[in-house]
Amino acid sequence: TYLNKVYDWFEERLEIQAIADDITSKYVPPHVNIFYCLGGITLTCFLVQVATGFAMTFYYRPTVTDAFASVQYIMTEANFGWLIRSVHRWSASMMVLMMILHVFRVYLTGGFKKPRELTWVTGVVLAVLTASFGVTGYSLPRDQIGYWAVKIVTGVPEAIPGIGSPLVELLRGSASVGQSTLTRFYSLHTFVLPLLTAVFMLMHFPMIRKQGISGPL
């Protein structure tokens, strides 16, 4: 058939079947249990975040005057907006929880030891990026909770001698929490952090694939 010819054309050039066989025939150690799925669940939550977050960018307006109203519009008037934003929030909480449990599982089973040190390092970076998603996303609705949370978090570095105040201004974009802060956090949340996360995931997963799952204690 025509579809078979198309498949054969791609198969001849890309060896799709060999790739599929390698993916589906990987040996799974007998000691693996449900706790070894926590990383995969975290990835699934991230993909849900990307999809729902992208959908909300069509309606969200990252300005101090319109941000809260645009979130209200998403929740009350946009078709299925309430569902998309709710799924985004729920999966965000789930992603943080699964990430924490995944880190504990890897640590307790010795998954950070030789030769998996780099896998552990990239995983820790991904954990930091996950926490950063939470901080930056919390500020975007521009409500009282988000405003004061960002004010407190960005004010913490002020206690550092010498560089504290310049560091606070770097985070906020000005001396106080305002439009510059919202713009920076929106850019971080929707572009910089997803890009960095994708890069480190592309480093993390091939190393797991290459080295396999760590053995039992």
C-alpha positions as a LaTeX table, in Angstrom:
\begin{tabular}{lrrr}
\hline
Residue & $x$ (\AA) & $y$ (\AA) & $z$ (\AA) \\
\hline
Thr1 & 0.00 & 0.00 & 0.00 \\
Tyr2 & 0.91 & 3.66 & $-0.21$ \\
Leu3 & 1.49 & 3.91 & 3.55 \\
Asn4 & 3.81 & 0.92 & 3.44 \\
Lys5 & 5.83 & 2.58 & 0.70 \\
Val6 & 6.09 & 5.75 & 2.77 \\
Tyr7 & 7.18 & 3.74 & 5.80 \\
Asp8 & 9.74 & 1.80 & 3.73 \\
Trp9 & 11.15 & 5.09 & 2.43 \\
Phe10 & 11.73 & 6.38 & 5.96 \\
Glu11 & 12.89 & 2.97 & 7.20 \\
Glu12 & 15.58 & 2.81 & 4.52 \\
Arg13 & 16.99 & 6.15 & 5.60 \\
Leu14 & 16.40 & 6.28 & 9.36 \\
Glu15 & 16.25 & 2.59 & 10.42 \\
Ile16 & 13.12 & 3.27 & 12.46 \\
Gln17 & 12.55 & $-0.38$ & 13.32 \\
Ala18 & 16.02 & $-0.73$ & 14.85 \\
Ile19 & 15.39 & 2.32 & 17.03 \\
Ala20 & 11.97 & 1.00 & 18.07 \\
Asp21 & 13.43 & $-2.42$ & 18.91 \\
Asp22 & 16.14 & $-0.81$ & 21.05 \\
Ile23 & 13.56 & 1.22 & 22.96 \\
Thr24 & 11.08 & $-1.60$ & 23.53 \\
Ser25 & 13.51 & $-4.44$ & 24.23 \\
Lys26 & 15.57 & $-2.79$ & 26.98 \\
Tyr27 & 16.09 & $-5.15$ & 29.92 \\
Val28 & 14.30 & $-4.09$ & 33.12 \\
Pro29 & 16.01 & $-5.34$ & 36.32 \\
Pro30 & 13.82 & $-7.54$ & 38.56 \\
His31 & 14.24 & $-5.26$ & 41.60 \\
Val32 & 12.53 & $-2.32$ & 39.89 \\
Asn33 & 9.21 & $-1.34$ & 41.50 \\
Ile34 & 6.71 & 1.51 & 41.39 \\
Phe35 & 9.11 & 3.89 & 43.15 \\
Tyr36 & 11.36 & 3.75 & 40.10 \\
Cys37 & 8.53 & 5.38 & 38.10 \\
Leu38 & 8.70 & 8.68 & 40.00 \\
Gly39 & 11.05 & 10.27 & 37.48 \\
Gly40 & 8.77 & 9.32 & 34.60 \\
Ile41 & 5.76 & 10.75 & 36.46 \\
Thr42 & 7.70 & 14.00 & 36.96 \\
Leu43 & 8.38 & 14.13 & 33.21 \\
Thr44 & 4.69 & 13.53 & 32.49 \\
Cys45 & 3.74 & 16.40 & 34.81 \\
Phe46 & 6.23 & 18.64 & 33.00 \\
Leu47 & 4.68 & 17.82 & 29.62 \\
Val48 & 1.23 & 18.61 & 31.03 \\
Gln49 & 2.65 & 21.91 & 32.31 \\
Val50 & 4.01 & 22.78 & 28.88 \\
Ala51 & 0.70 & 22.02 & 27.15 \\
Thr52 & $-1.55$ & 23.83 & 29.63 \\
Gly53 & 0.86 & 26.73 & 30.06 \\
Phe54 & 1.08 & 27.24 & 26.31 \\
Ala55 & $-2.71$ & 27.28 & 26.11 \\
Met56 & $-2.93$ & 30.00 & 28.76 \\
Thr57 & $-0.45$ & 32.28 & 26.97 \\
Phe58 & $-3.18$ & 33.01 & 24.41 \\
Tyr59 & $-5.16$ & 34.87 & 27.10 \\
Tyr60 & $-2.70$ & 35.89 & 29.82 \\
Arg61 & $-1.38$ & 39.47 & 29.74 \\
Pro62 & 1.90 & 40.00 & 31.65 \\
Thr63 & 1.28 & 43.55 & 32.91 \\
Val64 & 0.66 & 44.74 & 36.46 \\
Thr65 & $-2.64$ & 46.31 & 35.37 \\
Asp66 & $-4.02$ & 43.41 & 33.33 \\
Ala67 & $-2.47$ & 40.21 & 34.75 \\
Phe68 & $-5.07$ & 39.55 & 37.45 \\
Ala69 & $-7.98$ & 40.44 & 35.16 \\
Ser70 & $-6.65$ & 38.14 & 32.43 \\
Val71 & $-6.44$ & 35.25 & 34.92 \\
Gln72 & $-10.01$ & 35.99 & 35.97 \\
Tyr73 & $-11.03$ & 35.89 & 32.31 \\
Ile74 & $-9.31$ & 32.52 & 31.87 \\
Met75 & $-11.13$ & 31.13 & 34.90 \\
Thr76 & $-14.60$ & 32.52 & 34.20 \\
Glu77 & $-15.05$ & 33.20 & 30.47 \\
Ala78 & $-12.50$ & 31.40 & 28.27 \\
Asn79 & $-13.73$ & 28.02 & 27.03 \\
Phe80 & $-12.41$ & 25.35 & 29.42 \\
Gly81 & $-10.05$ & 27.98 & 30.84 \\
Trp82 & $-10.91$ & 27.00 & 34.41 \\
Leu83 & $-10.04$ & 23.39 & 33.63 \\
Ile84 & $-6.77$ & 24.20 & 31.86 \\
Arg85 & $-5.55$ & 26.49 & 34.65 \\
Ser86 & $-6.66$ & 24.05 & 37.35 \\
Val87 & $-4.82$ & 21.18 & 35.66 \\
His88 & $-1.78$ & 23.47 & 35.36 \\
Arg89 & $-1.84$ & 24.17 & 39.11 \\
Trp90 & $-2.51$ & 20.57 & 40.13 \\
Ser91 & 0.19 & 19.16 & 37.87 \\
Ala92 & 2.62 & 21.81 & 39.17 \\
Ser93 & 2.08 & 20.62 & 42.73 \\
Met94 & 2.31 & 17.01 & 41.60 \\
Met95 & 5.53 & 17.71 & 39.69 \\
Val96 & 7.22 & 19.22 & 42.77 \\
Leu97 & 6.06 & 16.33 & 44.98 \\
Met98 & 7.16 & 13.65 & 42.50 \\
Met99 & 10.51 & 15.40 & 42.01 \\
Ile100 & 11.18 & 15.42 & 45.76 \\
Leu101 & 10.23 & 11.75 & 46.10 \\
His102 & 12.34 & 10.88 & 43.05 \\
Val103 & 15.41 & 12.59 & 44.53 \\
Phe104 & 14.92 & 10.72 & 47.82 \\
Arg105 & 14.49 & 7.41 & 46.01 \\
Val106 & 17.67 & 7.90 & 43.97 \\
Tyr107 & 19.63 & 8.94 & 47.06 \\
Leu108 & 18.37 & 6.11 & 49.27 \\
Thr109 & 19.11 & 3.47 & 46.61 \\
Gly110 & 22.59 & 4.85 & 45.89 \\
Gly111 & 21.78 & 5.97 & 42.35 \\
Phe112 & 24.22 & 8.88 & 42.67 \\
Lys113 & 27.32 & 6.70 & 43.00 \\
Lys114 & 29.91 & 5.87 & 40.33 \\
Pro115 & 29.40 & 5.77 & 37.35 \\
Arg116 & 26.18 & 7.81 & 37.66 \\
Glu117 & 27.59 & 11.02 & 39.16 \\
Leu118 & 26.74 & 13.15 & 36.12 \\
Thr119 & 23.21 & 11.74 & 36.03 \\
Trp120 & 22.83 & 12.83 & 39.65 \\
Val121 & 24.23 & 16.32 & 38.95 \\
Thr122 & 21.88 & 16.91 & 36.02 \\
Gly123 & 19.02 & 15.62 & 38.18 \\
Val124 & 19.84 & 18.09 & 40.96 \\
Val125 & 19.90 & 20.91 & 38.39 \\
Leu126 & 16.48 & 19.78 & 37.16 \\
Ala127 & 15.23 & 19.83 & 40.76 \\
Val128 & 16.42 & 23.43 & 41.17 \\
Leu129 & 14.75 & 24.37 & 37.87 \\
Thr130 & 11.51 & 22.76 & 39.10 \\
Ala131 & 11.58 & 24.89 & 42.25 \\
Ser132 & 12.30 & 27.95 & 40.11 \\
Phe133 & 9.20 & 27.20 & 38.03 \\
Gly134 & 7.18 & 27.34 & 41.24 \\
Val135 & 8.61 & 30.68 & 42.38 \\
Thr136 & 8.24 & 32.41 & 39.01 \\
Gly137 & 4.80 & 30.97 & 38.26 \\
Tyr138 & 3.47 & 31.98 & 41.67 \\
Ser139 & 3.90 & 35.66 & 40.80 \\
Leu140 & 2.09 & 35.65 & 37.46 \\
Pro141 & $-1.55$ & 35.99 & 38.65 \\
Arg142 & $-0.48$ & 39.24 & 40.33 \\
Asp143 & $-2.69$ & 38.62 & 43.35 \\
Gln144 & $-1.86$ & 39.40 & 46.98 \\
Ile145 & $-0.38$ & 35.97 & 47.69 \\
Gly146 & 1.82 & 36.07 & 44.60 \\
Tyr147 & 2.94 & 39.66 & 45.17 \\
Trp148 & 4.03 & 39.18 & 48.76 \\
Ala149 & 5.60 & 35.79 & 48.06 \\
Val150 & 7.79 & 37.32 & 45.34 \\
Lys151 & 8.60 & 40.32 & 47.52 \\
Ile152 & 9.80 & 38.04 & 50.32 \\
Val153 & 11.70 & 35.60 & 48.07 \\
Thr154 & 13.47 & 38.32 & 46.08 \\
Gly155 & 14.24 & 40.21 & 49.29 \\
Val156 & 16.16 & 37.32 & 50.87 \\
Pro157 & 19.49 & 38.08 & 49.08 \\
Glu158 & 19.48 & 41.58 & 50.61 \\
Ala159 & 21.05 & 40.07 & 53.73 \\
Ile160 & 24.21 & 39.21 & 51.77 \\
Pro161 & 26.92 & 41.77 & 52.67 \\
Gly162 & 28.08 & 44.02 & 49.85 \\
Ile163 & 26.19 & 42.48 & 46.93 \\
Gly164 & 22.79 & 42.05 & 48.58 \\
Ser165 & 21.07 & 45.20 & 47.30 \\
Pro166 & 22.39 & 44.94 & 43.70 \\
Leu167 & 21.32 & 41.29 & 43.63 \\
Val168 & 17.80 & 42.21 & 44.75 \\
Glu169 & 17.58 & 44.85 & 42.00 \\
Leu170 & 18.82 & 42.30 & 39.48 \\
Leu171 & 16.05 & 39.89 & 40.46 \\
Arg172 & 13.30 & 42.51 & 40.60 \\
Gly173 & 14.48 & 44.72 & 37.76 \\
Ser174 & 14.09 & 47.68 & 40.12 \\
Ala175 & 14.23 & 48.49 & 43.82 \\
Ser176 & 10.64 & 47.34 & 44.34 \\
Val177 & 8.39 & 44.59 & 42.97 \\
Gly178 & 6.68 & 46.00 & 39.89 \\
Gln179 & 6.28 & 45.69 & 36.13 \\
Ser180 & 9.96 & 44.87 & 35.60 \\
Thr181 & 9.70 & 42.01 & 38.08 \\
Leu182 & 6.60 & 40.59 & 36.41 \\
Thr183 & 8.20 & 40.84 & 32.96 \\
Arg184 & 11.35 & 39.07 & 34.13 \\
Phe185 & 9.48 & 36.32 & 35.93 \\
Tyr186 & 7.16 & 35.80 & 32.97 \\
Ser187 & 10.14 & 35.49 & 30.60 \\
Leu188 & 11.85 & 33.07 & 32.97 \\
His189 & 8.71 & 31.00 & 33.49 \\
Thr190 & 7.67 & 30.70 & 29.84 \\
Phe191 & 10.99 & 30.67 & 27.96 \\
Val192 & 14.24 & 30.48 & 29.92 \\
Leu193 & 13.31 & 27.77 & 32.44 \\
Pro194 & 11.51 & 25.49 & 29.93 \\
Leu195 & 14.49 & 25.76 & 27.57 \\
Leu196 & 17.01 & 24.94 & 30.31 \\
Thr197 & 14.81 & 22.09 & 31.54 \\
Ala198 & 14.61 & 20.60 & 28.06 \\
Val199 & 18.40 & 20.86 & 27.66 \\
Phe200 & 19.14 & 19.13 & 30.96 \\
Met201 & 16.49 & 16.48 & 30.29 \\
Leu202 & 18.21 & 15.72 & 26.99 \\
Met203 & 21.39 & 15.20 & 29.01 \\
His204 & 19.71 & 13.30 & 31.87 \\
Phe205 & 17.74 & 10.67 & 29.96 \\
Pro206 & 20.45 & 9.42 & 27.56 \\
Met207 & 22.77 & 8.89 & 30.55 \\
Ile208 & 20.08 & 6.82 & 32.30 \\
Arg209 & 19.59 & 4.92 & 29.06 \\
Lys210 & 23.32 & 4.30 & 28.68 \\
Gln211 & 24.13 & 3.36 & 32.29 \\
Gly212 & 20.89 & 1.60 & 33.15 \\
Ile213 & 19.04 & 1.60 & 36.45 \\
Ser214 & 21.15 & 1.27 & 39.59 \\
Gly215 & 21.10 & $-2.08$ & 41.37 \\
Pro216 & 19.42 & $-2.88$ & 44.70 \\
Leu217 & 21.11 & $-1.97$ & 47.98 \\
\hline
\end{tabular}
